[in-house]
C-alpha cells in the first residue's frame, strides 16, 4: 500500500497540480528503480523535498536533499525529527515525518520502529532520525545514547551546525571551544563533544563524522547506514551543516566553510563494526549499494 | 452555534464551546440542530445547488488510489460534482506551501480561507480530509469567511461545519447523489 498513497485516482488527475503528478510519475521510488537510488538522478527527477523555508544558501537544506535522494526505500521510510532549523524543512517532505518533542526523537523512533516491525513483519520499514546538534548532543543525549545501548534498528543523522541557530545563537555541546555567538558572548569554555566517538562506544555499528561538502559521500553514507540499521543495529552520521548566519558568512560561502572543515574539526571519521562490514560486502555483491 | 462567519477573524468561540457537538450515529447536524440524515442531505444539496461558486474539496483519503473504497469514492465524487454543478479544488496534502499557495487551483488546511476568498466560494463540501486537519480548516473557514461549509465525514463528523453528516461511505454517497438529483429536479435547475 505504501507506494499507492502517491497514485492519483484518475477522476482527479485533471485537477491536481503539476508537482503532485510529478511526484507520482517522476520521483525515484525504490519500487520503480532497478539501480539503488542516488544523487545522480536529482537533476532529472522529482525531488521528495518540494521546497523549504530555510535561509538562502543554507547547507542544511542541501544536506537534506542529498539524504532524501539517497534513502534506499523512501516509500517505506518514516523520518522522525526534532525541534530546530530542521523542523522548518520537514513539513515540506512528501514522506511520513513525525515531529517529536525536543530531544525525544530517538525514543519516538524506537517506538515507531518496533510497532512497524510487529505490524508489517514482511516489509522492510526504515526509521531515520534527523535532528540537530542541540536535540542530539544536548537535550536528547540520554535518549539518543539509550537507543544505541538497546541496539535499536534505527539510523540517527545529526545535522551538526554547532549552535542553537533558530533561537538566536546559543552555544551547544557541539560548539567548538572558544566560539563566540550572539547569545554566548564570552565564548565556549569547554571542548566540542565528539558525538561520533560516543556513538561508537555506545554500540553503533556504523558511525561517521563528515561535512556535507561532497554530495556523493553523503549519499553513500546514508545508504550504507540505513541498510546496516535495517539488518544489524543502530547507526549514526554526524554531518556538518554550518549555520552561515550565526558564523557571519554569506549565502555563497557555506560550501567553502564545509570544505575547510573537512580537514579540521570534521576530518573524516568512520567506524564500521565487523558484522556491518561483512553485511555491506554482501549488499555490494547483491547490487544494493 | 455554528454560525456562518465572519466571527471577527478569531477561531473562538468554536462550535463545541457554544454547545454544538458531533451528531450521534444515524443523525446529522445543520448549524446547531440535530436532524435526520436525509433532511441534512437535502439541505446540503440545496445549498450546493443554489449558492455561488459551490466547490468540493476532496482530500487525500479520496484523491489517492490506495484502497477499493478510495477508488469507489473517487468515481462517486466526480459524479457528485457533475450533479451539483460544483467545481473541485483538491486538498492534496497537508504540507505548508512555501512561499504561498496558488489559491486558484488548490486549498491548504493551514490557510483554507485564502482559496475561499480568492474563488469567492459560498458553499463547499470537505470530503476525504483527515479529521484533525478538517477540524483546523473548518474552524478557520468558519471564522474568516461566509462560506457554508459541509463536512461529509467517514467517521463522526465535524461540529465546526455548518452541515455535517457522519459515517459517509461509498453507499452513502450514492444515496446523497440520488437525493441531490431529486433536489435539482425540484429546483428546476
Interface residues (C-beta under 8 A of the other chain):
Chain A: X1 X4 X5 X6 X7 X8 X9 X10 X11 X12 X15 X16 X17 X20 X50 X51 X52 X53 X91 X92 X93 X94
Chain B: X58 X60 X62 X63 X64 X65 X66 X67 X70 X71 X74 X75 X77 X78 X88 X89 X90 X92 X93 X95 X96 X97 X98 X99 X102 X105 X106
